[in-house]
Structures are given as structure tokens and as C-alpha cells.
Amino acid sequence: MTEKARHLPAPFFYFFADSYQPPGPETEIYYFSHMPSVSRLVAELTHLRSSFEPAHLKLKERLLLQLQDSPIERPATLFALHECLLFLLAHPHSAAFAGMTQTLLDKVCGGIRKHIRTSGKEGLFEHSGLGGTHVVACFSFELLQWLLSKFPGKIAFDSFGATEEQVSATLLPLLPWPLREHFSEGEHHSSTHWMDESVSPDRYKQLQFIVALYEHAGMPQALRNRYFDQLEIFVDVDLEALPGRSEIRGRKRALYFHREPLLRKADPALILAEKLPPAVPMKEKEKEQLLQSIRWQLLCLYRETDPASYADLNDLEVYDAGRGMDIVLLGMDAPHRHPLDTYIGFMAFKNRLPYAYGGAWMLGKMAKIGINVFPSYRGGESAWFFAQLMRVYKQVFQPEYFVAEPYQVGRHNPEGIETGAFWFYYRLGFRPVQKKLRDLAAKEYSRLQADRQYKSSHRFLEKLVEDEMVLVTDGGSALPEGKYDTSALSGALTKYIRQRYKGDAQKALRESVSALCAGLRISNEGVYRNLLPGLEKIALYLQAGGGIGKWNSSEKQDLLNMIAEKALGRDSSYAKAFARHERLGTLLGKLAAKK
């Protein structure tokens, strides 16, 4: 059994700049002669993994063949080789090389499973998401429903993270009346002991029982999820019986072969301007399979994101960014959509292997972007990939600027400071919002350019990452006027409700929805009921911002279309319409300034 670990929360995105530099063509591989033979071969292969010099390509092939014929038993060697092979498989130079790499990867995965079976413990492979291990973590109610339906018998209840008092207080009201007294007054050591005796000793059936209690509780979805989360239910997903992350693949597509050095630098202005091809045509079954790969990759790494767990298949699109890179955009289903902004997640696949994940929170002309390249693929073409990702979001949703939050560039993020993430974003054109930080960064960057041996101190970098960084996509250097975000708008809204309604939020919502319906001339009861979820999400902002009384008919119709998309259609369509609605952006900008 693995040590328990909670999944990372959805907003926890970070990005590490490439720190690995490949050897030059003249490099002789003699550094590892002191190591045991197999470890030496793995170290040499890892050292050469991102080099595409002709001599090194032949050497990599020879190393693969040598390793294929060598016994590999040490856990540390197996794991290091596994991670190296994933990188090589994502960056092959020929079909034959890809085949050799896959063959060796299969051998390594078999060796890892055998080691875990024979030793009886996961050891170094714990929390790796590899085949033969177990994932023990907390996940959302909806993801658990999906897991139970897709993989019956392969997922089981492990334990409650909440205290026994919290578990009893939460579960007792959900039990059928005849069972409540037995649960509360029976001689049971714990809730799990009660389930062992009263439900089943089978942990899979126990999990089914708990989920069914919530399914039939009759609570509103948001309330149900909140109470469910309070239990902190740890589940055990058996990756001995199910695929590990080594086996996860994206859509079927032709491989891209790297026959020249990797792209270490990128010009975002050129890449953003390059016309994006249309979305790849996808059948519903193909979308379902792709979504399963996305969810499974995150689960294997103890992670979960809202767009993956609450995905709207009608709002899933795939874009081919070139060089074997597919970028999958994920919009969320209607019940889970944000009130005002739009959270469009993504997962990227490099030559079909899961490469990175994250998302963008779009609000009008702003896209707040967060990404995480999976560790196996760091040291590759991260700058090029990030520029391509912005290209996709830019051309699909038309934001005028991208925002990187302080955490991504190093604030309260030691690894971000250590890897110099600030300078990664800076080289891509991002600049601090505050002028004093822009001036500091410009002076320091000049010093870095003049002296290649110079490195910014950690203390200095911690000063630079105090605030957001922004990239203006039209090539201009001026920061956008009237910038706003959901935090500023929420503060302004709270102030408005306190001042005008003495804190009565329900009255404020009723009156704002009524005023919006009048302004949009929504009088049909059926139309009103269908659009109500969308109306409630935006009405208060409009009312607090001065209303739509002076808007022209075209602006009102565009707003009505947006509301319909938020309530009934695709959240991505809502985001596109929002970016085009100048009047709405102006209203919200002024409202945010009142916070």
C-alpha cells in the first residue's frame, strides 16, 4: 500500500524552464566509466537524450541495443531509464529508433512490475504512476463516479481523511432511516468497521455504497460536492490491473521525426502570427478516448483539473501545432462553469505522449495562463511549446494579452526561483506589471546579456516576482488600460451589495436578474427558465456596473447570445463572444476600479 497523498488542486500550475544542455558534437562520453556497466549505459543515454548530432544519433541507437540485451534490475536504474525512454519516444529521429525505444520501454515496464511483485513493496516507484503501483488519493465526486463506471472492481475505498466525528456527522443524515440507529448506536469501533460488517468487507462495494448515498441524497450539486469533499475519501486505484502512465497515448497520428537539433529558443511574435490550422475533425468516440487518456494521465500523477473532470465533449477540440504536438482544449459542462470568466484547460501530446497540462482563465481580452510540463519531457523544446500554446489560445479566443501569475514565475515557489522561471517568461516577452519591477528587470537583464557567467541571486529574483507578468500580444510594449480580473470584480461586487442592499445578496441577485430580463426583453417563462443559470452568473456584475440601459440593440443581442452560450451552449463560444464585446469590457473595467 502506498503512502496516502492528496491530488494537487486545479489552480496549482507551474512551469520550469529547460535547464538541461546537450553535449556538443566533440563531446566524448567517458564521464561514467566509474559506474556499473548498465548504470553507465543509462547515464550515457540520458546525457545524450536531447542531442541530434549525427554521431550521437548512432550512439543512442547502439546504447538502446546494448540495454535491450542487458539485465536491468536495480530500481534506480529502471526508473532513470524509464524517464529517459519517454523523452526519446517523444523525440525520435526515425521510425526504427521509435520502435527500438518502445521495445526497451516495454522491457523496463515489465521489469518494474516484476520488481514490485517479487519485493512486495513499491519503494522508489511509490507515487510514480507506473504500472504495478497503486494510486491512493482523494478525487472529486464526479471523477469517482466515472472511475466506478469505467473500471468496475479496479478501484476501492481506502480510508477517510476526516476525523471519526466528522465522518459520522456527514454520513448519518444520508443513511436510510432503518440504518441510522444501527450506525450511531451499534458497537462499532469506527465508520469503516461499520461498513465492514453492515455493507461488505469488499472495499470496492464500500466505495459504491458511499457514492450511492450522495447520488440519492437529493442535494444541489454544489452542496453535495462540498459535503463529499469534507469526508476526504482516499481511494486505491490499482495500476497492476490498469495501465500506468507509460502506456497512455493521445489520438492516432503520424509521428514527427527530429532530424535536426531541438528548438531551444522561440520568437513568440512570429509564432503567434503564424496561421493556426482548423481544429482536427474528431468523432465522439475519439473524443471520449482522448478524454480518458487525459484523466488517466492526471490521475496517475495524483492530479485532477476541473476541465478534465467536468469536460463538455462538445467543447473538446484538438489543434495540431506542428512537430508532432497536439494541443487539446477542454471546456467545462454547464453546471461547473465559472460565473464570469471561462476556464479552458488543455493537455498537450508530443508524438502521442502526454507532454504538458494546464489552462487559461479568460476574461474578455485577458488570458491568465498556467502550464506544467511533465517532468519526463523537461529539457526539450519548452520555449517553442509555450509559444505554440499561446498561439492556439490567441487565435481561438483572441485575447489581447496573457498574464502569468506570481507563483508561476517564482513567488512562494522555490523551484521556480531555482530554475529562473522569471527569465524564461521574460525572454518570451512577458514583463512585470509594476513599473518599478520592469525597470529593475530591464537593468538586470542587461547585466545578464553582458556577462554570460552572471546569475541573478535568489534574493533579487524574489523581488522581481512580487506581481504578475504580462505579455501584450500585438507586439506593443504598453500594458492594457482598464485591466481587471475576477478578484477585483468580486471585491467591487461585495462593496456594491453592502452599500446598496445592506449585505442582502439574495435580494441583490433577484433585482439584478429582473432588471437584466427587462433590459433584454425576456418575458417568455420557458426562455427565462432555460437562460436563468446564465442570467444569474452575470446579472449582478451588470447591475453593479451601471446596467445596460444605454446599450444599443446590437450590444444587447450580443450579450443575450453570450448568456445563452454560458447557460446552454459552449463555454468556449461564450469566451470568444466576450472578447469581442467592447461595451461589456468597458463596464467591467470601470466596476473593477471601484473595489
Beta strands, then each sheet from edge to edge (+ up, - down):
strand 1: 134-138
strand 2: 155-160
strand 3: 233-238
strand 4: 311-322
strand 5: 325-332
strand 6: 342-350
strand 7: 353-363
strand 8: 366-373
strand 9: 401-404
strand 10: 431-432
strand 11: 469-472
sheet 1: 1+ 3- 2+
sheet 2: 4+ 5- 6+ 7- 8+ 9+ 11- 10+
end
